Amino acid sequence: MQNVQLSWNLYKTELETTVEKHCKNCGHTAIFTDTHIRRHNANGKNIYRFAIYKCEKGHTWNKKLHIYKTYSEHVETVDTFQEEHQESLNNISIMSYKNTGTIELTILLESVHGFFRIDKALATYISEWSRTVITEKIKQGSIHLNGQQIKPNAKLTVGDCISIYM
């Protein structure tokens, strides 16, 4: 049984997460925000990877990220974004910590640039847990912020300590 401590730096860059574009449903130009949800579509010859963006009223727009050929073992045919490779490096696996006998995972926030809610931040960086699962764990008391039980919409600041109890 062991405790593991990680240090995180949270950055929110508006240039990468928002796009100003005409919304067909709203009928005017709106700001679309990246939901960090990805989807795949296939037509037999190609596999397409999309990022899903939403406007203020909840209407969606899909931004094409990748095109793969189905017969060439997913060799990329279009330039990819570096953020896609960074996502896999920044994600942590709770199951790997759990399997090694970790009973508490502590995340220390060394810097926070932008506005972050605890449930959304954890859902972004923990690969196995959805935001719904994280919200339930917060309500059950399995996730604390600075040693206290909090609400899922608690804001994160510099120096905060997130404790996840396995």
N, C-alpha and C positions, 0 to 999 in steps of 0.2 A: 504494500500500500504506500502510495507516494502522492505528493502534491507537486504540480507542475505550474510554473509561472511563465507567461509569455508577455512580451511588450508589443503594443500596437501603436501605429501612427495612422490616424484616420484623416484622409484628405477628400474633400468633395470639390471636384473641378467642374464648374458649371458648363465649360465649353464642351466637355465630353458627354454630359448627361442631359443637356437640353438642346432642342432644335426649334427654330422658329419656322413655321410652315403653314400653309393654308389647310384648314380643317374642313373637309367636305361636309361633315355633319353640322358644324357650328356656322359655316358660311362665311368665315373671316379668318384672318391670320391669327394663329394661336401658338403658344409655346408648348411643345411636346417634351415630356420628361421621360427618360429611360427608366423602365420598371425593373431592369436587370433580369427580365424573364426572356428566355431564348426558346425559339421553336424551330422545328425542321419540317420541310415539305419536300416531297419527291414527285417527279413526273415520269419516272422510268429511265431516263437518261441522266438526269442530274438530281442532286440533293441540295436544297437551298437551306441556309441557316439565317434566321431573322432575329433582330432585336425588336421587342415590342415597346413602343412609346405610347404615352397617353397625354391628352390635353387636359386642361383644368376641369372640363366637364366629363372626363372619363372616356372620351372617344379614342380609339386606338389607331395607330399607324405602324406598319412593319417596315423596318429598315433592313435591307439585305446586307448581310455580313460576309457570307462565304457561298461559293458554288463548288460542289464536288462532283466529279464524274463517278457514276455508280460502278462502272466496269473497271476503274483504275485504282481500286483500293483506297478511295477517298483522297486522291491527290488533289491539292488545291489548285483551282484554275483562276482565281481572282485574288488580288492582294488582300491580306488579312490585317486586322488591327492588332497592335501590340497588347491592347488591354485584354484580349482573349487569352493570351499566354500568361499575363500577369494574374488573371483571375484564378487560374489553377495553382499558381504559386502562393497566393494569399489565402486560399481556403485551408481550413484545418479539419481534420477528421476526428470527431469525438470517439468513434468506435476504436480507432487505433490507440487512443489514450486509455479508453476503458479496458481494452484487452491487455494492456501492459500493467494493469493494477492501479491506475491513477484514481484516486477518490475525490480529488478536488483540482480543478483547473482554474488558475487565477490569471486574469488578463489585465495588465496595467497599461493604461492609456497615457503614453508619453507625450503625444501631441494630438490635438483635435482641431482641424481646420474645416469649419462648416458646421451645419446643424445635423446631428445624428440622434435618432431614437435608439434605445437599447435593443428593442425587438427587431428593427430593420437592420441594424448593424450586424447583429449576431446572425440573422438569416442570410446576409450577404456573404459572411466569411465562414460559416459552418456548413459543410457540404451535405451532411445527412439530415439536418433538421430544417423543416419549413418554418415560416414565420408563425403559423398556427401552433406548431409543436413548441416553439420557443415561448409563445404567449402563455400556453398551458403550464410550462415548466416555471415561468416567472410567478404565475398565480399559485402554483403548488409550493413555492418556496425553494425550488431547486436552483434558482439563479438569483443571486443577490448583487446589489450595487453598493459598494463601500460598506459591506457588512450588514446591510439593511434590506428587508424585503421591500420591493418597489412595484410600481405599475409598469405594464409593458411599454407605455409611451414616455418613460423617463428619458430626459435629455442627458447626453454624455458630455463631459467636460474634461479638460486636461487634469491628469492626476487621479481620475476615477479608477476604481479597482472592481472588476467584474469577477464574481466567483461562481463557478459552475460546479455543482455537486453531482457526482455520478451516482 
